Structure formats: C-alpha cells, structure tokens
C-alpha cells in the first residue's frame, strides 16, 4: 500500500512537470484582461461599423431600427400619407418628386400590410444585404446599381418571398425595396 502511494505521488509529480507548472497568480487591483486570438473570419464592413458606432453611442443599424421604420411605413400606407411614405424611402434617382408622389398615391403601390410585416419582423432573416439576399439572382446587383449604393451601406430583412432592402445613411434607415410584404404571399411562410 505504501509503495502504491509513493508511486501515485511520483506519477503526479511527473505529470505536473511534463504539463508545465503555471506561474502563481499575482493579486492586482485591476480586472484581469484575457486577450483572445483574432478570429480567422474577418467581420463584414457593416458589422465593424456597427461595433464602432455602438462603442461611441452613435446611431447604428439594428433590426429594431429597421422594424420601427417599416411599422412607420406600413402605417403611412394604411393612411395614404404620401409625405410620410416619401420620408421613409431613399430619394429615387432620375425620377422627379412629383412622379414619385404620383406613384405612391396609387392604391396598393407598396406591397405591405401589418400582419405580414409582423411575421417578417418576428421570423425574417436580418443582416447585411450581401448575406441575406440570395446570391444566385441578379436582383442584388441590379438593386444596388440602380440606387448607386455599395453593399456595405445596405441591410435586408427577408422571409421568402418577402424582401425588404434598406440603406443606412449613417443616422437612419431608408427603404430602397419592399417586395411581397402582404398577406397572400406571406401566409405560406412557415413558422419556425
């Protein structure tokens, strides 16, 4: 029995010697900072900008901010409030304000209703537009080309077939696309 205890003691010393003995912890008044190795996947420009803005307290693109804008847009569409609708959209290139007003004044000009919007906000995929929009279609490049925007400035909320694309101007979102966000199309979207 004594030899077994001595053998166990010698084995434990060998294990500690092979593993290396950690240095004793020195007491300090400051909290200990643990540095982690950088991630092998670099963050997207949008996420980097979001983190920087969050650390300075600036406005930043969030799903909540996008949802607020879309609820405001939906309410304006229900009330036929063209001025508010115009305020929610990015200024259209190469189209006069009068033409845009005329377009938005039409019944059902924007495919949106509250029930479908609530479902999109609850279940939809949110993130940078280049990650959310399907990469197989030409729609993304056509959309960004029409608005003359870089993908790093744009975010999206999607629950097929509904798609909402938003431009972040550094302070607020502006809608650049709102497709199939109405009851008949989203009724088929399954609950997760």
ABEGO torsion letter per residue (X at the ends): XAAAAAAAAAAAAAAAAAAEBBBBBBBBABBBBBBBBBBABBBBAAAAAAAAAAAAGBBBBBAAAAAAAAAAAAAAAAAGBAAAAAAABBBBBGBBAAAAAAAAABBGABBBBAAAAAAAAAABBBEBAAAABBAABAAAAAAAAAAGBBAAABBBBBBOABBBBBBBAGABBBBABBBGBBAAAAAABBBX
